Amino acid sequence: MERKMEENTVRDVETGSETGGEDALVGNVNKLMVSPPGYSGAPRKGHLVFDACFESGNLGRVDYISEFEFDLFIRPDTCNPRFRVWFNFTVENIRETQRVIFNVVNFSKTKSLYRDGMSPVVKSTSRPKWQRLPPKNVYYYRCPDHRRNYVMSFAFCFDREDDVYQFAYCYPYTYSRLQHYLASLERRNLPYLQRDQLGLSVQQRRLDLLTITNSGKSLHGIEKKLVFLTARVHPGESPASFICQGVIDFLVSQHPVAQILRDHVIFKIVPMLNPDGVYLGNYRCSLMGFDLNRHWQDPSPWAHPTLHAVKQLIVQMNQDPRVSLEFYIDVHAHSTMLNGFMYGNVFEDEERVQRQAVFPRLLCQNAPDFSFSNTSFNRDVVKAGTGRRFLGGLLDDTSYCYTLEVSFYSYMTAGSAAPVPYTEETYMKLGRNVARTFLDYYKLNNLINNRPTHIQSSEMMSQTANSSGKGNVFGRDTADREKEKSQSVRH
């Protein structure tokens, strides 16, 4: 399609001022009306209004190409121009049956799951449940009009004039959503759940720490093991929050497996390591432009306060002879691979190497979307500052540190011919299966028979309904639960 080269006319709906060029990339567009070049009359239906000035929003600029086509520019992470991946914006003032093509033109990554069928997600005022666009409407290609950069184009037909439409890279999970969720948990006054403020971000947002365990020692007088889990160090990796919520939902439920785990294990969970980055709509960095997952070796209390607070806590627990810190798991999302999988560390001791592989092997049996073949163990130089690598070198040889990755797009199950796109619910289900796997790892399956099998219906539902309005059923599928299996593994 031939592109018009005239200066675009874009108008701020609230101030009436016109802007153009690169200036708009300084921040997010704010109720920006995009009109045909040279148009100066009253705004009309179909002159689209773009907005990203809201929590986790990201859209830096819009260029009018034709009545049917618009170029969209991702705003880079604050204080770091390298990263341009996450987008999240609204469109309104549409004309019914208006057809458009949106071109996202300035991705900082070339490899992308958009080549494999991934598509953006969309919702609207009257349809608040996020849905993926049909893959047939999405195209990912090198574009000669944009210095041969990779462009993701998607076609869309607006159908309800009064609706506000929202488009995003993946299902958003905001800082405010987390705060509402944690507040709802607190209101339940569960005796085995404690919420603490571990610190504050640069912009004074809460760094929350959850502790989930039954008080006292385990039923058999054995000192409890400690599992530490973190998520959202990279703010644009929103699937990590759904997994984390799935873990929490399961562990605080009345499911028999959850009750046994609370008797034997202490779970410490930091659900959002980078609250400023999440709030600002960054993909990878904090407010000050730092990739926090490269600063574990020496985090600054003023530049990386959330990371500094978490590291201090882990170091203190590791030095406490009363604490048996056995697991550190950092949850991420992956932009080029399918399924859930893990990264682990490399050790000289072959027995430790084998023991490290036990948990991902067990998770593979519990979660049909988890891939052990994609799981790898490495010590790349560029990963030296990550939580997995740093803590793997700090903790003793009875501790295991993993990065848990999940695809932004989909998973392949055994025998399936086509990838199955992830939903908010299936991300949460992976989290429930991660929690469930500790029963197998600690060989607690034999205790399941001593627990009541009935689950109260109120406990089977998540305290915060997902966007479809339905709750989350705890645990694995009924068929899986019926065949609780003992694992014979070395520890």
N, C-alpha and C positions, 0 to 999 in steps of 0.2 A: 504494500500500500504506500502510495506517495505521501510524504509528510509535508505539511505546511510549515514554513520556516518563519512566519510572522511572529512578532512578540506576542506571547499569550496574555490575555487579560484575566487576572484572578482578583476577586474582590472579597475583602473581609466583610462578612454580613453585618457584623456589629459596628464597625467603624466606617465602612464604606470606602476605605482606602484601597488602592490598587498596588499590587506588588508583582514582581517577576524575577526571573533569574535565580541565582544560587542563594540569595538571601534567605529564602524560605527553609533551607536546610539547617539553619541555626537552631530552630526548635520545631515543634509540631505545628501542623496547620490547625487553625482555630476558626471553625465555622466559615470555611473558605468557599466562596461561590466561584465556580469556574465557568466563564461565559465565552462565546465565540470571539475570535480576534476582532477588535474594533467595536464590539457591541457596547452601547452606553445607555440603553433604555432601562426600563423597570425590569427587575428580575422576573423570569418566567419559569413555569413548571418545566422541568427537564434541564434547567441550568443547575447542575449537580452541586450540592454543598457537602464538602468534605470536612471531617473533624477528627482530630486525634488528641485533643487537649483533655484527656481523662486518664484515670489510673491505668497504667500498663499500655497506654496508647503509643503508637508510633506511625507517623507518616510526615515526611519532611517537606514534600513539594508535589504539586500536581501540574502537569502540562496538558493543555488542550491540543489534541492532534486533529480531531474532527468531531462531528456531532456524536459519533459512535465510538470514539477511541480516546483514551487518556493514558499518558505516561505517569507512573507513580514512582516517587523516590523515597526510599527508606531513610529516615533520619539516623545517622550513625550513633553508636553508644556515646553517652556524655563523656567528654574529655578524651575520646579515643575514636579516631576516624576509621580505624581498621575494620570494625565489625558492623555490618549492615545485613541482617538476616531477619530479625523479628519485625513483623508489621501487625498493626491492630488499629482499625479506623472505622468510622461510620460514614454513610452516604445518605443524604435526604434530599427533599425537594425534587423527587423523581416524577416522571410522567408514566402513567400506567402503560405497560407493555414496552417501555423503553429498553432497547437492547444496547449493551455497551461491551467494549473490550477494554480491560484494564491491563496495562503492561507494567509489571514491577521490574525496573530497568537497572538497578544499581546494587544487586546482591554482591557481597564481598566474597562469597564462596562460589566456586564453579561446580564442584560435585554436589549433587542434590538428589533427594528422593523424588523430586518432581520429574526426573527422568524415568522413574519406575512406577508412575501412576499416582503419586501423592497429589493432593489438591488442597487449596485453602478451605477454611471452615467459615460458615456464614450463619447468621441468625437475624431475625428482624423483630420489631416490636410485637407483632401479633403471633410470631412463632419463635419463642425465646429459647428453644432447644437448639444448640449448635448442631449443624449438619455439615458434612463434607460436600463440596461441589462435585458433580459428576466428573470423573477423570477425563472423559472425552471432550470436556470443555476447557481443558488446561493444556498449555503448550510450553515447553522449556527448550530454548534454542539459543544459539549465538546470533546476535543481531548486528548486522552491518551498520545500522543507524546509531548504534551506541558503542562505537569503538570495538565491535565484536565481543562486547560483554555478554554474559548470559542473561537472558530475559525470561521471566515467567509471565505468560499472558493467559488470562482467563476470560471467557465470555460469560455474560450474565444477562438475564432478562428480568427487570423489575416488574412486579405485578400488582403492588398495592401502593397507591399514591401517598397515603397517610403514614406508611411505615417508615421507620428509620432502620436501615440495613447496616449490619456490622460484619466486617470481614477480618480474619486474623490468620496468621501463619499456622497456629495450632490452638487448641482449646485453651483460652486464658485461665489462669488461676492467680488472682491478685493477692496483694498483701491484705487488703480489707476482707477478702473472702476467708483467708486464713484466720484473721482476728475474730470474725464472726463464728467460725467453726470452733476455735479454741474456747471462746466465751461460752458457747453452747455446751461444750464438754465440762467446763468448770461448773456450770449451773446444775449439773447432775450430781455434784458432790460425791463422786466415786471415791471410796476409801483407798483404792489402789492407783489413783491418778493424781500426780502433783504437777502444777504448772508454775514455773519460775521465770522471772525476767533475768536472763543471763547477762544482758548488757543492752546497749543502745547503738544504733547505726550512726553514721556521721550526721544524718538528718533527723536523728532522735527517734527512729522507729524501733519498736521492740525486737529484741532477739530472744525468742521464746525457747525454753527448754522444758520438755515433758519427761517425767519419770513415771514409768508404769511398772508396778510390781506389787505383790501382796506383802504386807508388812511382816517383818521378822524373817527368820531363816526359812529355808525350804522345808517341806513336810518331813524330810528324813534327816534334818539337822546338818545338811551339807551346805557349805558356803555357796551363795548364789553366784552364777556367772553374770557378767555384764556385757550387754550388746549396745553399741553406740551407733546411731544412724543420723546422717545429715542429708539435706536436700537443698536445691535451688542456690548453690554457689554460683551457677551460671543462670542469670535471671530469665532468659528467654526459653529455658528448657522446662516449660510448664508441665509436661507429663510427669516429671519427678514429684510434683506436689500431689498429683492424683495417686501415685504409688504410695507416697508417704501417708496420705490420708487413709488409704486402704490398709496399711500396716497398723495405724492407730485405731481405726474402726474395729479391726479384728481383735487387737490386744485388749481393748476396753470392753469387749462384748462378753456375754455370758456363755459363749460357745465353750464346750468342755475342754477343747484344746487350749483356748486362751486362758482358762482358769489354771490349767496345769502349768502353762508357761509362766504365768505370774507367780506361781509358787516357787519356781526354780530359777527364774532369770530376772535380772533387772534390765529394763529397756530404757535407755536415755535417747531422746529424739530431739534434734534441732530441725524443725520443719522448713525454715527459710533462713539460710546463711547470709543472703544478700538482699535484705528487704528494700534497700534504696534502689538497687538495680531493677528489682521487680516492679516497684512502684513507678519508676521512670520509663519503663518500656524498653530497657536495654536488652541486648541479646546475651552478652557475655561479661560485661564489666560492672563495676560499682559506680557510684556517683563520681568518684575522682578518676575514673578511667582505668582502674586496676582489674586485671583478671585475678580474682582472689585465689583461684585454684593454682596459682603459680607462686604464692607467697607464704606457704605453710612454714618454710624454714625459718623465717624471721619476720613475722607480721608486726606491723607498727600499731601501737595502741591508738594513735590518732588517725592514721590513713586507712588501716584495716581493722577497726575496733571489733567487729563481729567475729572475724577470724581469730584475732588475738584472744578474745574471751573464750572461744571454744578450744583453742589450742591449750591455753592455760589450764582449763578444766581437765582435759584429757591427760596432760602431763602430771597434774596433781593426783589424779586417780591412778595413773600408772605407778606413781611412787608410793602409793598407799598399800601396805602389805595386806590390808583387809579386803582389797578390791581385786577381783579376778577379771580384768578387761580382756575379753577373748575375741570380740569382733568390732571392727569399724567398717561401716558400709556407707559410701557416699553415692547418692542417687542422681543420675544425669539422664539426658535424652540425646539420641544420636541422629544426625541429619543425613547420613548416607547408608545406614544399614537397617535391616529388618530384625524383628524379634527383640526379646530381652536377652541380655548376655552380660558377662562380667569381665572386668580386667583384674588380674591379680599380680603379685610380685614374683620375682625370680629369686630363688635361694640356692645356696651351694649344697645344703643338706637334702638329700633325695627324699628322706622320709617326710621332711617338712613340706616338700613340694607335693608329695602325694596327699598329705593331710589337708593342704590348702585346696586341693581339688574336690574334697568331699562335699562341702556345702553346695557349690554349683551343680555337682552331679545330682544331689538330692533335690535341689530346686527344679532341675530339669524333669524329674519324675512327678513333681507336684504341679508344675505350671506348663501347660501344653504350648504356651507361647515363648517359653524360655529355651534358648539354644545353647547347648554345651559346646557344639562345634564352633560357634562364634566366640566363645569364651577364650581369652588368651592371657598369658602371663608374660610380662615384659619389664624391662628397666630402661626405656628410652630416656636419653639425656633430657629431652624437652619436657618430660613428665616429672622431673626431679622435685619440683615445687608443689606437686599435687598432694592432697591429703593421703591418698593411698600410698604413694611412694615415701613421703616423709614419715608417716606413722608406722609404715612397714619397717622402716629402719630404726624407729624409736622403741617400739613395743617389743616384748620378749618373744621367744620362739613358740610360745603357746598362743599367740595372738595372730589373727588374720585380718588383713585390710583389703577391701575390695572397692572397686567402682562398679556400681550396678547401672548399666545402660539400658535404655528402652528406645525403640524406634519412634520417631516423630510420626511415622506413617502406619505401619502394619506389621503383621506377623504371619509366618507360614507354619501350619501345624503338620504333623506327620501324615503323609498321604494326601495333603491338600494340593490342588493344582494351581490355585490362585491365592495371592496374599489377602488376608482379612484385615481391613482397616481397623485400627484401634479406636475405641470410644472412651469417653471419660470413665464409664463403668468398667471396661476391660483393663484400663490402666489400674484402677483401684483393685480389681481382682488379682492382678499380678502382685500388688502390695500385700493382699491377704495371703497369697500363697507363699510370699517371702516369709511372713511371720509364721505361718503354719510349718514351714520347713525346719524351724528350730526344734520342734518336737521330735522329728526324725534325727536331727543331728545329735541331740542330747539323749537319744534312746529312751524317750519317755512314753513311747507308744503303749507300753504295757499298763500304764496308769489310766488310760482312756476308759477302760472297762469299769473303773471304780467311780466314774462320774455319771450323773444323769445325762441322758442323751437328748431330752427335750429342751428346746431353746425357746424362751419367751419371744413372742412375735415382735414385741417392742424392741427387744435387743437385737433382732435380726435386721433392723432398719438403721441406716445411718442417721445420726442426729441432724445432719444437714443434707436435705434431699438434693440429689443431683438435678441438673437442669431439666431433666424430663419430668421431674416431680416424683419420681419413684425412689424408694430407698435402696440401700445396697444390702444384698443378702450376704451374711458373713460366711466365711469358710469356703471350702471347695464345693464343686458340684456334688449332689447327693450321691451319685454313683461313686465318686471318689471317696466320700466319707464312709461309705459302707464297707470299703475294702481298706481300712486302716492297716498299714503294713509296717512291720518291724524291719528296720534296716540294720544290717550287720556291718558296721564300719569301724575302722580304727580311729582313735582320737589321740 
